[in-house]
Amino acid sequence: MTDYNTAKTTLDSIIRNACDEKEIDFSSIQLNEELNLIESGIFDSLGLLQLIAELEEQLGIEIDLSEEDPEDFTQYSKLLDIIAKQ
């Protein structure tokens, strides 16, 4: 099981890097349960798959996409919960 704080720090870092690449002001992003990673423009569908691969690599986990609701990967708080239970 991944420590919640480690999961959050890693996810936040990847989101920050994605914001930098897309020239989105990271300080304007509210990292909370309301944040939709696609609607905010931070990631597109391919970007979400890359995000998941990056999380798996950095945290040494394997996320079984078939066991989760695909919509949960677009919501910051739900994705964080998925990572933390790995």
C-alpha positions in Angstrom: 0.0 0.0 0.0 1.3 3.4 -0.9 1.6 6.0 1.8 -1.0 8.8 1.2 1.5 11.6 1.6 3.9 10.0 -0.8 1.1 9.4 -3.3 0.0 13.1 -3.0 3.5 14.5 -3.4 4.2 12.4 -6.4 0.9 13.2 -8.1 1.2 16.9 -7.4 4.7 16.9 -8.8 3.6 15.2 -12.1 0.7 17.7 -12.3 3.1 20.6 -11.7 5.3 19.4 -14.6 2.3 18.9 -16.9 1.2 22.5 -16.1 4.7 23.8 -16.9 4.7 22.0 -20.2 1.4 23.5 -21.1 2.2 26.9 -19.7 -0.6 26.6 -17.2 -0.1 28.6 -14.0 0.2 25.8 -11.4 -0.5 28.3 -8.5 -4.0 28.9 -10.1 -4.9 25.2 -9.9 -6.9 24.1 -6.8 -5.8 20.6 -6.0 -9.0 19.4 -4.4 -11.8 16.9 -4.9 -13.4 19.3 -7.5 -10.4 19.3 -9.9 -11.1 17.4 -13.1 -7.7 16.8 -14.7 -9.2 16.8 -18.3 -11.6 19.7 -18.0 -8.9 21.8 -16.4 -6.8 21.3 -19.6 -3.9 19.8 -17.7 -4.2 16.4 -19.4 -6.0 14.9 -22.4 -6.9 11.2 -22.6 -3.5 10.2 -23.8 -1.9 12.4 -21.1 -3.9 10.6 -18.4 -2.4 7.3 -19.6 1.0 8.8 -19.5 0.2 10.1 -16.0 -0.8 6.6 -14.8 2.4 5.1 -16.3 4.5 7.8 -14.6 2.8 7.2 -11.3 3.4 3.4 -11.6 7.1 4.0 -12.4 7.8 6.5 -9.7 5.9 4.7 -7.0 6.7 1.2 -8.0 3.0 0.2 -8.2 0.7 -1.4 -10.7 -2.7 0.1 -11.3 -5.3 -2.3 -12.7 -7.3 -0.1 -15.0 -10.0 -2.7 -15.3 -10.8 -2.6 -11.6 -11.6 1.1 -11.5 -14.2 3.4 -13.0 -12.5 5.3 -15.9 -14.1 8.5 -14.7 -12.2 8.2 -11.4 -8.9 8.8 -13.2 -10.1 12.2 -14.3 -10.8 13.4 -10.7 -7.8 14.5 -8.7 -9.1 13.2 -5.3 -10.4 9.9 -6.7 -7.1 9.3 -8.5 -5.3 10.0 -5.3 -7.4 7.5 -3.5 -6.7 4.9 -6.2 -3.0 5.4 -5.9 -3.0 5.4 -2.1 -4.7 2.0 -2.0 -2.0 0.3 -4.2 
